[in-house]
């Protein structure tokens, strides 16, 4: 299992299964991709494709505009 922490506001745990990767993300109130991941990723938005399911709480998603 691989684990990535984003300061004290969140973490992602990843495990390889077959030919893919399954992850569990835990975010605390106040976590924002732009504040906690953007400086690490070096891009204005997340460039990875995701399928997600929120178990508890709310998550706001902002997509890039595509023309």
C-alpha positions as CSV (number, residue, x, y, z in Angstrom):
1,X,0.0,0.0,0.0
2,X,1.2,3.5,-0.8
3,X,0.1,6.5,1.3
4,X,0.3,10.2,0.4
5,X,-0.4,12.9,3.0
6,X,-1.6,16.4,2.2
7,X,-0.5,18.4,5.2
8,X,-2.8,17.7,8.1
9,X,-6.0,18.0,6.0
10,X,-6.0,14.8,4.0
11,X,-4.4,11.6,2.8
12,X,-4.8,9.0,0.0
13,X,-4.1,5.3,0.4
14,X,-3.5,3.4,-2.9
15,X,-3.3,-0.3,-3.6
16,X,-2.7,-2.1,-6.9
17,X,-5.3,-4.6,-7.9
18,X,-4.9,-6.5,-11.1
19,X,-4.0,-4.0,-13.7
20,X,-5.4,-1.0,-11.9
21,X,-5.2,1.1,-8.7
22,X,-7.9,1.4,-6.0
23,X,-7.6,4.3,-3.6
24,X,-9.2,5.6,-0.4
25,X,-9.1,9.3,0.2
26,X,-9.8,11.0,3.6
27,X,-10.2,14.7,3.6
28,X,-10.7,17.0,6.6
29,X,-12.9,20.1,6.5
30,X,-11.0,22.9,4.8
31,X,-9.1,20.6,2.4
32,X,-8.8,22.0,-1.1
33,X,-7.0,20.5,-4.1
34,X,-5.8,24.0,-5.1
35,X,-4.2,24.6,-1.6
36,X,-3.0,21.1,-0.7
37,X,-2.1,19.3,-4.0
38,X,-1.6,21.9,-6.7
39,X,1.8,22.9,-5.3
40,X,2.9,19.3,-5.4
41,X,1.4,18.5,-8.8
42,X,2.5,21.7,-10.5
43,X,-0.7,21.9,-12.6
44,X,-3.8,24.1,-12.3
45,X,-6.1,21.1,-11.9
46,X,-5.9,17.3,-11.4
47,X,-5.0,15.6,-14.7
48,X,-5.9,12.1,-13.6
49,X,-9.2,10.3,-14.5
50,X,-11.2,9.3,-11.4
51,X,-14.4,7.5,-10.4
52,X,-15.4,8.4,-6.9
53,X,-18.0,7.7,-4.2
54,X,-18.5,9.9,-1.1
55,X,-19.2,7.9,2.0
56,X,-19.7,10.7,4.5
57,X,-19.9,14.5,4.2
58,X,-19.9,16.5,1.0
59,X,-17.4,17.1,-1.8
60,X,-17.5,19.9,-4.3
61,X,-16.0,19.1,-7.7
62,X,-14.9,21.8,-10.1
63,X,-14.1,20.7,-13.7
64,X,-11.9,22.5,-16.3
65,X,-13.8,24.1,-19.0
66,X,-13.5,22.3,-22.3
67,X,-14.6,23.8,-25.6
